[in-house]
Amino acid sequence: MTDPLFQRIAIIGIGLIGSSLARAIAEQKLAGEIAIFDASAEARAAAHELTLGQVVDSLAAAAKDADLVILATPIGAYADIGPALAPHLKKGAILTDVGSVKQAVIRDLGPHVPEGVHFIPGHPIAGTEHSGPRAGFADLFKGRWAIVTPVPGSDPTATAKLQALWSAVGSMVEVMEPAHHDQVLAITSHLPHLIAYTIVDTATQLETSTQSEVIKFSASGFRDFTRIAASDPTMWRDIFLNNREAVLEILGRFTEDLTAMQRAIRWGEGDKLFETFTRTRAVRRGIIDAKQA
């Protein structure tokens, strides 16, 4: 029998991503033991009931003797978690996370990481509109990308070990510079969520009679927006506040393109509309070909 990749893994935050990781790590036998902490007593109780790992009642107890510590809380909590967690990280441990914004993670956690601890932020490009420990499932990461964003001076061996973990739970792994990650995710994830929240909120402000018809006659486009807009509001509030520069830059470009579309519709410029729709259709085909649909 081969030794596990890590003797002890601590997961801080046991929502969708954290609970899915716990399940996948256990299924693949990647840890001798899994320690779990969440600030919510309700979440801890659910994790215990689901037997996701050894549920403890403090950050210190979770991090004690852990070879790998994974932060899976909303990124807005990192600034408080960093100084509280740091004294309990053992030398040689790897500290990583699953947040959707990497520069903010480095800003909030980096200054607190003790010497001898390997700080390697990460981000699995996986999720659903559901949240909480009961929403997790072991196959969440299979066939999806996991991005690892080492900071300058990161130990290559530790980075490779973290990459091996993501590969073992089924992810394809990419190493990326943190600022570039934030720019890419601003267009592929953050802006689409912002648009979805806005469109659904616009529908909620229509006259009552029209609101009911919007729900009754929802076509696939609006249904897709409502699915996205059902995502965890705490998580997405924190994402937009912590990736504001990249999101605002992409939002500015989108606003310009939307104005151009508005003008084409107003002036009946069918050729421009057809050209845009044809160009964007090819992107969908590329996503399907990449098996990311």
C-alpha positions as CSV (number, residue, x, y, z in Angstrom):
1,M,0.0,0.0,0.0
2,T,1.4,3.4,-1.0
3,D,1.7,6.2,1.5
4,P,-0.8,9.1,1.1
5,L,0.3,12.3,-0.6
6,F,-0.1,14.1,2.7
7,Q,-0.3,12.7,6.2
8,R,-2.6,15.4,7.5
9,I,-4.7,17.9,5.5
10,A,-6.6,20.7,7.1
11,I,-9.6,22.2,5.3
12,I,-10.7,25.6,6.6
13,G,-14.3,26.3,5.4
14,I,-16.6,23.4,4.5
15,G,-18.9,24.8,1.9
16,L,-19.3,23.5,-1.6
17,I,-15.6,23.5,-2.5
18,G,-14.3,22.5,0.9
19,S,-16.7,19.6,1.3
20,S,-16.1,18.4,-2.3
21,L,-12.4,18.5,-1.7
22,A,-12.8,16.5,1.6
23,R,-14.8,13.9,-0.3
24,A,-12.4,13.7,-3.3
25,I,-9.3,13.5,-1.0
26,A,-10.9,10.7,1.0
27,E,-12.0,8.8,-2.1
28,Q,-8.5,9.0,-3.6
29,K,-6.8,8.3,-0.3
30,L,-4.6,11.4,-0.5
31,A,-4.4,12.0,3.2
32,G,-3.8,10.0,6.3
33,E,-6.3,12.2,8.1
34,I,-8.5,15.2,7.2
35,A,-9.1,17.9,9.8
36,I,-12.0,20.3,9.2
37,F,-12.9,23.6,10.7
38,D,-15.6,26.1,9.9
39,A,-16.7,29.2,11.8
40,S,-20.3,28.1,11.5
41,A,-21.4,25.6,14.1
42,E,-24.1,24.5,11.8
43,A,-21.6,23.7,9.0
44,R,-19.4,21.8,11.5
45,A,-22.4,19.8,12.6
46,A,-23.2,18.9,9.0
47,A,-19.6,18.0,8.3
48,H,-19.6,15.7,11.3
49,E,-22.9,14.1,10.3
50,L,-21.5,13.6,6.7
51,T,-18.3,12.1,8.2
52,L,-16.2,14.3,5.9
53,G,-13.2,14.2,8.3
54,Q,-12.1,15.0,11.9
55,V,-14.3,18.1,12.7
56,V,-12.5,20.4,15.2
57,D,-13.6,23.6,16.9
58,S,-10.8,26.0,16.2
59,L,-8.3,27.1,13.5
60,A,-5.5,26.0,15.8
61,A,-6.8,22.5,16.2
62,A,-7.3,22.2,12.4
63,A,-3.8,23.4,11.5
64,K,-1.9,21.5,14.2
65,D,0.6,19.2,12.5
66,A,-1.1,19.7,9.1
67,D,1.2,19.1,6.1
68,L,-1.3,21.0,3.9
69,V,-3.8,23.7,4.9
70,I,-6.5,24.7,2.4
71,L,-8.5,27.8,2.9
72,A,-12.0,27.4,1.4
73,T,-13.8,30.3,3.1
74,P,-15.1,33.5,1.3
75,I,-12.0,35.5,0.5
76,G,-13.3,38.4,2.6
77,A,-12.4,36.4,5.7
78,Y,-8.8,35.9,4.7
79,A,-7.5,39.1,6.3
80,D,-8.8,37.9,9.7
81,I,-7.8,34.3,9.2
82,G,-4.2,35.0,8.2
83,P,-2.9,36.3,11.6
84,A,-5.0,33.9,13.6
85,L,-3.8,30.9,11.6
86,A,-0.1,31.7,11.2
87,P,1.2,30.8,14.6
88,H,-0.2,27.2,14.2
89,L,1.4,26.4,10.8
90,K,4.2,24.0,11.1
91,K,7.5,24.4,9.3
92,G,7.4,22.7,5.9
93,A,3.6,22.9,5.6
94,I,2.0,24.1,2.4
95,L,-0.7,26.8,2.7
96,T,-3.0,27.2,-0.2
97,D,-6.6,28.3,-0.9
98,V,-9.4,28.0,-3.5
99,G,-10.3,31.7,-3.9
100,S,-11.3,33.2,-7.2
101,V,-9.0,36.3,-6.8
102,K,-5.3,35.7,-6.3
103,Q,-3.7,39.1,-5.8
104,A,-6.1,39.9,-2.9
105,V,-5.2,36.5,-1.4
106,I,-1.5,37.3,-1.6
107,R,-2.2,40.8,-0.1
108,D,-4.2,39.4,2.9
109,L,-2.3,36.2,3.7
110,G,1.2,36.8,2.4
111,P,2.5,39.1,5.2
112,H,1.4,36.6,7.9
113,V,3.0,33.4,6.4
114,P,5.8,32.2,8.8
115,E,9.2,31.5,7.4
116,G,9.5,27.9,6.3
117,V,5.9,27.6,5.3
118,H,5.2,27.2,1.6
119,F,2.5,29.7,0.5
120,I,1.1,28.6,-2.9
121,P,-2.4,30.1,-3.7
122,G,-4.7,28.2,-6.0
123,H,-8.1,28.2,-7.7
124,P,-10.2,25.3,-8.9
125,I,-12.4,26.4,-11.8
126,A,-15.3,24.4,-10.6
127,G,-18.6,24.9,-8.8
128,T,-22.3,25.0,-8.9
129,E,-25.0,27.5,-7.8
130,H,-25.4,25.5,-4.6
131,S,-23.6,26.1,-1.3
132,G,-22.9,24.4,2.0
133,P,-21.3,21.1,3.1
134,R,-24.3,19.0,1.8
135,A,-23.8,20.5,-1.7
136,G,-20.4,18.9,-2.2
137,F,-19.5,15.9,-4.3
138,A,-16.3,14.1,-5.0
139,D,-16.5,14.4,-8.8
140,L,-16.8,18.2,-8.8
141,F,-13.2,18.7,-10.0
142,K,-13.0,16.0,-12.6
143,G,-12.2,17.3,-16.1
144,R,-12.0,20.9,-14.8
145,W,-9.0,23.2,-14.5
146,A,-7.2,24.0,-11.3
147,I,-4.9,27.0,-11.5
148,V,-1.9,27.2,-9.2
149,T,-0.4,30.7,-8.7
150,P,3.0,30.4,-6.9
151,V,4.4,33.6,-5.3
152,P,8.0,34.6,-6.1
153,G,10.4,32.3,-4.4
154,S,8.0,29.4,-4.1
155,D,9.6,26.0,-3.6
156,P,9.3,24.0,-6.8
157,T,8.9,20.7,-4.9
158,A,6.0,22.0,-2.8
159,T,4.4,23.5,-5.9
160,A,4.7,20.1,-7.7
161,K,3.1,18.4,-4.7
162,L,0.1,20.7,-4.7
163,Q,-0.2,20.2,-8.5
164,A,-0.2,16.4,-7.8
165,L,-3.1,16.8,-5.4
166,W,-5.3,18.7,-7.9
167,S,-4.4,16.1,-10.6
168,A,-5.3,13.3,-8.2
169,V,-8.8,14.7,-7.7
170,G,-9.3,14.8,-11.4
171,S,-8.3,18.4,-12.4
172,M,-6.2,19.6,-15.3
173,V,-3.6,21.9,-13.7
174,E,-2.2,25.1,-15.0
175,V,0.5,27.3,-13.4
176,M,-0.3,31.1,-13.8
177,E,1.0,34.4,-12.6
178,P,-1.5,35.9,-10.1
179,A,-2.2,39.2,-11.8
180,H,-2.8,37.4,-15.1
181,H,-5.2,34.9,-13.3
182,D,-7.3,37.8,-12.1
183,Q,-7.5,39.4,-15.5
184,V,-8.6,36.1,-17.1
185,L,-11.2,35.3,-14.4
186,A,-12.6,38.8,-14.7
187,I,-13.8,38.0,-18.2
188,T,-14.5,34.3,-17.9
189,S,-16.3,34.2,-14.6
190,H,-16.7,37.5,-12.8
191,L,-18.3,39.6,-15.5
192,P,-20.8,36.9,-16.5
193,H,-21.9,36.6,-12.9
194,L,-22.2,40.4,-12.6
195,I,-24.4,40.5,-15.8
196,A,-26.5,37.6,-14.5
197,Y,-27.1,39.3,-11.1
198,T,-28.0,42.5,-12.9
199,I,-30.4,41.0,-15.4
200,V,-32.3,38.9,-12.8
201,D,-32.4,42.0,-10.5
202,T,-33.9,44.0,-13.4
203,A,-36.6,41.4,-13.7
204,T,-37.4,41.7,-10.0
205,Q,-38.1,45.4,-10.5
206,L,-40.6,45.0,-13.2
207,E,-44.3,45.5,-12.6
208,T,-45.8,42.6,-10.6
209,S,-47.8,41.2,-13.5
210,T,-44.8,41.2,-15.8
211,Q,-42.6,39.6,-13.1
212,S,-45.0,36.6,-12.9
213,E,-44.9,36.2,-16.7
214,V,-41.1,36.4,-16.7
215,I,-41.0,33.4,-14.4
216,K,-43.8,31.5,-16.1
217,F,-42.4,32.0,-19.6
218,S,-38.7,31.8,-18.9
219,A,-36.8,30.7,-21.9
220,S,-33.4,28.9,-21.6
221,G,-31.4,32.2,-21.7
222,F,-33.1,33.7,-18.6
223,R,-33.1,30.3,-16.8
224,D,-29.3,30.1,-17.3
225,F,-29.0,33.6,-15.8
226,T,-31.1,32.7,-12.8
227,R,-28.9,29.6,-12.2
228,I,-25.8,31.8,-12.2
229,A,-27.4,34.5,-10.1
230,A,-28.4,31.9,-7.4
231,S,-24.7,31.6,-6.4
232,D,-23.5,32.4,-2.9
233,P,-23.9,36.1,-2.4
234,T,-21.2,36.4,0.2
235,M,-18.6,34.8,-2.0
236,W,-19.5,37.0,-5.0
237,R,-19.6,40.2,-3.0
238,D,-16.1,39.4,-1.8
239,I,-14.9,38.6,-5.3
240,F,-16.1,41.8,-6.9
241,L,-14.6,43.9,-4.0
242,N,-11.3,42.2,-4.2
243,N,-10.9,42.1,-8.0
244,R,-12.4,45.5,-8.6
245,E,-9.6,46.8,-11.0
246,A,-9.7,43.9,-13.4
247,V,-13.5,43.7,-13.3
248,L,-14.0,47.5,-13.9
249,E,-11.5,47.3,-16.8
250,I,-13.4,44.4,-18.5
251,L,-16.8,46.0,-17.6
252,G,-15.7,49.2,-19.4
253,R,-14.8,47.3,-22.5
254,F,-18.1,45.4,-22.3
255,T,-20.1,48.6,-21.9
256,E,-18.4,50.0,-25.1
257,D,-19.3,46.8,-27.0
258,L,-22.8,46.8,-25.7
259,T,-23.3,50.4,-26.8
260,A,-22.1,49.4,-30.3
261,M,-24.7,46.6,-30.4
262,Q,-27.3,49.0,-29.3
263,R,-26.4,51.3,-32.1
264,A,-26.5,48.5,-34.7
265,I,-30.0,47.5,-33.6
266,R,-31.2,51.1,-33.6
267,W,-29.9,51.7,-37.2
268,G,-30.9,48.3,-38.5
269,E,-27.3,47.2,-39.2
270,G,-28.0,43.6,-39.7
271,D,-24.6,42.8,-41.2
272,K,-22.9,44.0,-38.0
273,L,-25.2,41.9,-35.8
274,F,-24.7,38.8,-38.0
275,E,-20.9,39.3,-38.0
276,T,-20.8,39.5,-34.2
277,F,-23.1,36.5,-33.7
278,T,-21.1,34.4,-36.1
279,R,-17.8,35.4,-34.3
280,T,-19.2,34.6,-30.9
281,R,-20.7,31.3,-32.0
282,A,-17.1,30.0,-32.8
283,V,-16.2,30.6,-29.1
284,R,-18.9,28.3,-28.0
285,R,-17.7,25.6,-30.4
286,G,-14.2,26.0,-28.9
287,I,-15.5,25.5,-25.4
288,I,-17.3,22.3,-26.5
289,D,-14.2,21.1,-28.2
290,A,-12.2,21.7,-25.0
291,K,-14.7,19.6,-23.1
292,Q,-15.5,22.6,-20.8
293,A,-19.2,22.8,-21.7
